């Protein structure tokens, strides 16, 4: 699936991913290739992207995710840097 993660400042990630795990308002959920269409609010927390056999972890401060036609778009409020 194509995954795009964007903040108001910059694009964090764009590319093919096998899965993405998010912190939603009611807990964690995962999106896999072929997932049903959905829109969900994201809470502050960890977002894990599985791409090219590696896990990339990004901490976001909330946002929105849209899943449609095997494309996932994440509009994150901001990325929390360590």
Phi and psi in radians as a Rosetta constraint file:
Dihedral C 1 N 2 CA 2 C 2 CIRCULARHARMONIC -1.575 0.35
Dihedral N 2 CA 2 C 2 N 3 CIRCULARHARMONIC 2.227 0.35
Dihedral C 2 N 3 CA 3 C 3 CIRCULARHARMONIC -2.103 0.35
Dihedral N 3 CA 3 C 3 N 4 CIRCULARHARMONIC 2.320 0.35
Dihedral C 3 N 4 CA 4 C 4 CIRCULARHARMONIC -2.284 0.35
Dihedral N 4 CA 4 C 4 N 5 CIRCULARHARMONIC 2.206 0.35
Dihedral C 4 N 5 CA 5 C 5 CIRCULARHARMONIC -2.090 0.35
Dihedral N 5 CA 5 C 5 N 6 CIRCULARHARMONIC 2.096 0.35
Dihedral C 5 N 6 CA 6 C 6 CIRCULARHARMONIC -2.252 0.35
Dihedral N 6 CA 6 C 6 N 7 CIRCULARHARMONIC 2.432 0.35
Dihedral C 6 N 7 CA 7 C 7 CIRCULARHARMONIC -1.986 0.35
Dihedral N 7 CA 7 C 7 N 8 CIRCULARHARMONIC 2.983 0.35
Dihedral C 7 N 8 CA 8 C 8 CIRCULARHARMONIC -1.051 0.35
Dihedral N 8 CA 8 C 8 N 9 CIRCULARHARMONIC -0.411 0.35
Dihedral C 8 N 9 CA 9 C 9 CIRCULARHARMONIC -1.577 0.35
Dihedral N 9 CA 9 C 9 N 10 CIRCULARHARMONIC -0.669 0.35
Dihedral C 9 N 10 CA 10 C 10 CIRCULARHARMONIC -2.860 0.35
Dihedral N 10 CA 10 C 10 N 11 CIRCULARHARMONIC 2.948 0.35
Dihedral C 10 N 11 CA 11 C 11 CIRCULARHARMONIC -1.549 0.35
Dihedral N 11 CA 11 C 11 N 12 CIRCULARHARMONIC 2.174 0.35
Dihedral C 11 N 12 CA 12 C 12 CIRCULARHARMONIC -1.530 0.35
Dihedral N 12 CA 12 C 12 N 13 CIRCULARHARMONIC -0.693 0.35
Dihedral C 12 N 13 CA 13 C 13 CIRCULARHARMONIC -2.668 0.35
Dihedral N 13 CA 13 C 13 N 14 CIRCULARHARMONIC 2.466 0.35
Dihedral C 13 N 14 CA 14 C 14 CIRCULARHARMONIC -2.629 0.35
Dihedral N 14 CA 14 C 14 N 15 CIRCULARHARMONIC 2.154 0.35
Dihedral C 14 N 15 CA 15 C 15 CIRCULARHARMONIC 2.822 0.35
Dihedral N 15 CA 15 C 15 N 16 CIRCULARHARMONIC -3.046 0.35
Dihedral C 15 N 16 CA 16 C 16 CIRCULARHARMONIC -1.374 0.35
Dihedral N 16 CA 16 C 16 N 17 CIRCULARHARMONIC 2.385 0.35
Dihedral C 16 N 17 CA 17 C 17 CIRCULARHARMONIC -2.393 0.35
Dihedral N 17 CA 17 C 17 N 18 CIRCULARHARMONIC 2.574 0.35
Dihedral C 17 N 18 CA 18 C 18 CIRCULARHARMONIC -1.525 0.35
Dihedral N 18 CA 18 C 18 N 19 CIRCULARHARMONIC -0.465 0.35
Dihedral C 18 N 19 CA 19 C 19 CIRCULARHARMONIC -2.830 0.35
Dihedral N 19 CA 19 C 19 N 20 CIRCULARHARMONIC 2.838 0.35
Dihedral C 19 N 20 CA 20 C 20 CIRCULARHARMONIC -2.525 0.35
Dihedral N 20 CA 20 C 20 N 21 CIRCULARHARMONIC 2.355 0.35
Dihedral C 20 N 21 CA 21 C 21 CIRCULARHARMONIC -2.006 0.35
Dihedral N 21 CA 21 C 21 N 22 CIRCULARHARMONIC 2.328 0.35
Dihedral C 21 N 22 CA 22 C 22 CIRCULARHARMONIC -2.201 0.35
Dihedral N 22 CA 22 C 22 N 23 CIRCULARHARMONIC 2.757 0.35
Dihedral C 22 N 23 CA 23 C 23 CIRCULARHARMONIC -1.708 0.35
Dihedral N 23 CA 23 C 23 N 24 CIRCULARHARMONIC 1.927 0.35
Dihedral C 23 N 24 CA 24 C 24 CIRCULARHARMONIC -1.644 0.35
Dihedral N 24 CA 24 C 24 N 25 CIRCULARHARMONIC -3.132 0.35
Dihedral C 24 N 25 CA 25 C 25 CIRCULARHARMONIC -1.200 0.35
Dihedral N 25 CA 25 C 25 N 26 CIRCULARHARMONIC -0.397 0.35
Dihedral C 25 N 26 CA 26 C 26 CIRCULARHARMONIC -1.945 0.35
Dihedral N 26 CA 26 C 26 N 27 CIRCULARHARMONIC 0.245 0.35
Dihedral C 26 N 27 CA 27 C 27 CIRCULARHARMONIC 2.184 0.35
Dihedral N 27 CA 27 C 27 N 28 CIRCULARHARMONIC -3.050 0.35
Dihedral C 27 N 28 CA 28 C 28 CIRCULARHARMONIC -1.368 0.35
Dihedral N 28 CA 28 C 28 N 29 CIRCULARHARMONIC 2.573 0.35
Dihedral C 28 N 29 CA 29 C 29 CIRCULARHARMONIC -2.555 0.35
Dihedral N 29 CA 29 C 29 N 30 CIRCULARHARMONIC 2.764 0.35
Dihedral C 29 N 30 CA 30 C 30 CIRCULARHARMONIC -2.138 0.35
Dihedral N 30 CA 30 C 30 N 31 CIRCULARHARMONIC 2.509 0.35
Dihedral C 30 N 31 CA 31 C 31 CIRCULARHARMONIC -2.035 0.35
Dihedral N 31 CA 31 C 31 N 32 CIRCULARHARMONIC 2.228 0.35
Dihedral C 31 N 32 CA 32 C 32 CIRCULARHARMONIC -2.012 0.35
Dihedral N 32 CA 32 C 32 N 33 CIRCULARHARMONIC 2.925 0.35
Dihedral C 32 N 33 CA 33 C 33 CIRCULARHARMONIC -0.974 0.35
Dihedral N 33 CA 33 C 33 N 34 CIRCULARHARMONIC 2.351 0.35
Dihedral C 33 N 34 CA 34 C 34 CIRCULARHARMONIC 1.471 0.35
Dihedral N 34 CA 34 C 34 N 35 CIRCULARHARMONIC 0.169 0.35
Dihedral C 34 N 35 CA 35 C 35 CIRCULARHARMONIC -1.046 0.35
Dihedral N 35 CA 35 C 35 N 36 CIRCULARHARMONIC 2.581 0.35
Dihedral C 35 N 36 CA 36 C 36 CIRCULARHARMONIC -1.122 0.35
Dihedral N 36 CA 36 C 36 N 37 CIRCULARHARMONIC 2.648 0.35
Dihedral C 36 N 37 CA 37 C 37 CIRCULARHARMONIC -1.036 0.35
Dihedral N 37 CA 37 C 37 N 38 CIRCULARHARMONIC 2.450 0.35
Dihedral C 37 N 38 CA 38 C 38 CIRCULARHARMONIC -2.863 0.35
Dihedral N 38 CA 38 C 38 N 39 CIRCULARHARMONIC 2.790 0.35
Dihedral C 38 N 39 CA 39 C 39 CIRCULARHARMONIC -2.315 0.35
Dihedral N 39 CA 39 C 39 N 40 CIRCULARHARMONIC 2.362 0.35
Dihedral C 39 N 40 CA 40 C 40 CIRCULARHARMONIC -2.538 0.35
Dihedral N 40 CA 40 C 40 N 41 CIRCULARHARMONIC 2.548 0.35
Dihedral C 40 N 41 CA 41 C 41 CIRCULARHARMONIC -1.355 0.35
Dihedral N 41 CA 41 C 41 N 42 CIRCULARHARMONIC 2.542 0.35
Dihedral C 41 N 42 CA 42 C 42 CIRCULARHARMONIC -1.954 0.35
Dihedral N 42 CA 42 C 42 N 43 CIRCULARHARMONIC 2.461 0.35
Dihedral C 42 N 43 CA 43 C 43 CIRCULARHARMONIC -1.661 0.35
Dihedral N 43 CA 43 C 43 N 44 CIRCULARHARMONIC 3.071 0.35
Dihedral C 43 N 44 CA 44 C 44 CIRCULARHARMONIC -1.197 0.35
Dihedral N 44 CA 44 C 44 N 45 CIRCULARHARMONIC 2.244 0.35
Dihedral C 44 N 45 CA 45 C 45 CIRCULARHARMONIC 2.819 0.35
Dihedral N 45 CA 45 C 45 N 46 CIRCULARHARMONIC -2.874 0.35
Dihedral C 45 N 46 CA 46 C 46 CIRCULARHARMONIC -1.475 0.35
Dihedral N 46 CA 46 C 46 N 47 CIRCULARHARMONIC 2.398 0.35
Dihedral C 46 N 47 CA 47 C 47 CIRCULARHARMONIC -2.109 0.35
Dihedral N 47 CA 47 C 47 N 48 CIRCULARHARMONIC 2.141 0.35
Dihedral C 47 N 48 CA 48 C 48 CIRCULARHARMONIC -1.930 0.35
Dihedral N 48 CA 48 C 48 N 49 CIRCULARHARMONIC 2.184 0.35
Dihedral C 48 N 49 CA 49 C 49 CIRCULARHARMONIC -1.945 0.35
Dihedral N 49 CA 49 C 49 N 50 CIRCULARHARMONIC 2.158 0.35
Dihedral C 49 N 50 CA 50 C 50 CIRCULARHARMONIC -1.765 0.35
Dihedral N 50 CA 50 C 50 N 51 CIRCULARHARMONIC 1.954 0.35
Dihedral C 50 N 51 CA 51 C 51 CIRCULARHARMONIC -2.535 0.35
Dihedral N 51 CA 51 C 51 N 52 CIRCULARHARMONIC 2.406 0.35
Dihedral C 51 N 52 CA 52 C 52 CIRCULARHARMONIC 0.942 0.35
Dihedral N 52 CA 52 C 52 N 53 CIRCULARHARMONIC 0.647 0.35
Dihedral C 52 N 53 CA 53 C 53 CIRCULARHARMONIC 1.318 0.35
Dihedral N 53 CA 53 C 53 N 54 CIRCULARHARMONIC 0.113 0.35
Dihedral C 53 N 54 CA 54 C 54 CIRCULARHARMONIC -2.127 0.35
Dihedral N 54 CA 54 C 54 N 55 CIRCULARHARMONIC 2.707 0.35
Dihedral C 54 N 55 CA 55 C 55 CIRCULARHARMONIC -1.801 0.35
Dihedral N 55 CA 55 C 55 N 56 CIRCULARHARMONIC 2.241 0.35
Dihedral C 55 N 56 CA 56 C 56 CIRCULARHARMONIC -2.011 0.35
Dihedral N 56 CA 56 C 56 N 57 CIRCULARHARMONIC 2.178 0.35
Dihedral C 56 N 57 CA 57 C 57 CIRCULARHARMONIC -1.896 0.35
Dihedral N 57 CA 57 C 57 N 58 CIRCULARHARMONIC 2.262 0.35
Dihedral C 57 N 58 CA 58 C 58 CIRCULARHARMONIC -2.240 0.35
Dihedral N 58 CA 58 C 58 N 59 CIRCULARHARMONIC 2.362 0.35
Dihedral C 58 N 59 CA 59 C 59 CIRCULARHARMONIC -1.735 0.35
Dihedral N 59 CA 59 C 59 N 60 CIRCULARHARMONIC 2.116 0.35
Dihedral C 59 N 60 CA 60 C 60 CIRCULARHARMONIC -1.992 0.35
Dihedral N 60 CA 60 C 60 N 61 CIRCULARHARMONIC 2.791 0.35
Dihedral C 60 N 61 CA 61 C 61 CIRCULARHARMONIC -1.856 0.35
Dihedral N 61 CA 61 C 61 N 62 CIRCULARHARMONIC 0.843 0.35
Dihedral C 61 N 62 CA 62 C 62 CIRCULARHARMONIC 1.601 0.35
Dihedral N 62 CA 62 C 62 N 63 CIRCULARHARMONIC 2.997 0.35
Dihedral C 62 N 63 CA 63 C 63 CIRCULARHARMONIC 2.698 0.35
Dihedral N 63 CA 63 C 63 N 64 CIRCULARHARMONIC -2.702 0.35
Dihedral C 63 N 64 CA 64 C 64 CIRCULARHARMONIC -2.452 0.35
Dihedral N 64 CA 64 C 64 N 65 CIRCULARHARMONIC 2.505 0.35
Dihedral C 64 N 65 CA 65 C 65 CIRCULARHARMONIC -2.154 0.35
Dihedral N 65 CA 65 C 65 N 66 CIRCULARHARMONIC 2.420 0.35
Dihedral C 65 N 66 CA 66 C 66 CIRCULARHARMONIC -2.153 0.35
Dihedral N 66 CA 66 C 66 N 67 CIRCULARHARMONIC 2.302 0.35
Dihedral C 66 N 67 CA 67 C 67 CIRCULARHARMONIC -2.078 0.35
Dihedral N 67 CA 67 C 67 N 68 CIRCULARHARMONIC 2.128 0.35
Dihedral C 67 N 68 CA 68 C 68 CIRCULARHARMONIC -2.743 0.35
Dihedral N 68 CA 68 C 68 N 69 CIRCULARHARMONIC 2.218 0.35
Dihedral C 68 N 69 CA 69 C 69 CIRCULARHARMONIC 0.922 0.35
Dihedral N 69 CA 69 C 69 N 70 CIRCULARHARMONIC 0.826 0.35
Dihedral C 69 N 70 CA 70 C 70 CIRCULARHARMONIC 1.083 0.35
Dihedral N 70 CA 70 C 70 N 71 CIRCULARHARMONIC 0.432 0.35
Dihedral C 70 N 71 CA 71 C 71 CIRCULARHARMONIC -2.178 0.35
Dihedral N 71 CA 71 C 71 N 72 CIRCULARHARMONIC 2.280 0.35
Dihedral C 71 N 72 CA 72 C 72 CIRCULARHARMONIC -2.033 0.35
Dihedral N 72 CA 72 C 72 N 73 CIRCULARHARMONIC 2.151 0.35
Dihedral C 72 N 73 CA 73 C 73 CIRCULARHARMONIC -2.052 0.35
Dihedral N 73 CA 73 C 73 N 74 CIRCULARHARMONIC 2.167 0.35
Dihedral C 73 N 74 CA 74 C 74 CIRCULARHARMONIC -1.951 0.35
Dihedral N 74 CA 74 C 74 N 75 CIRCULARHARMONIC 2.123 0.35
Dihedral C 74 N 75 CA 75 C 75 CIRCULARHARMONIC -1.838 0.35
Dihedral N 75 CA 75 C 75 N 76 CIRCULARHARMONIC 1.764 0.35
Dihedral C 75 N 76 CA 76 C 76 CIRCULARHARMONIC -1.669 0.35
Dihedral N 76 CA 76 C 76 N 77 CIRCULARHARMONIC 2.450 0.35
Dihedral C 76 N 77 CA 77 C 77 CIRCULARHARMONIC -1.105 0.35
Dihedral N 77 CA 77 C 77 N 78 CIRCULARHARMONIC -0.795 0.35
Dihedral C 77 N 78 CA 78 C 78 CIRCULARHARMONIC -2.906 0.35
Dihedral N 78 CA 78 C 78 N 79 CIRCULARHARMONIC 2.875 0.35
Dihedral C 78 N 79 CA 79 C 79 CIRCULARHARMONIC -1.841 0.35
Dihedral N 79 CA 79 C 79 N 80 CIRCULARHARMONIC 2.312 0.35
Dihedral C 79 N 80 CA 80 C 80 CIRCULARHARMONIC -1.586 0.35
Dihedral N 80 CA 80 C 80 N 81 CIRCULARHARMONIC 2.054 0.35
Dihedral C 80 N 81 CA 81 C 81 CIRCULARHARMONIC -1.553 0.35
Dihedral N 81 CA 81 C 81 N 82 CIRCULARHARMONIC 2.550 0.35
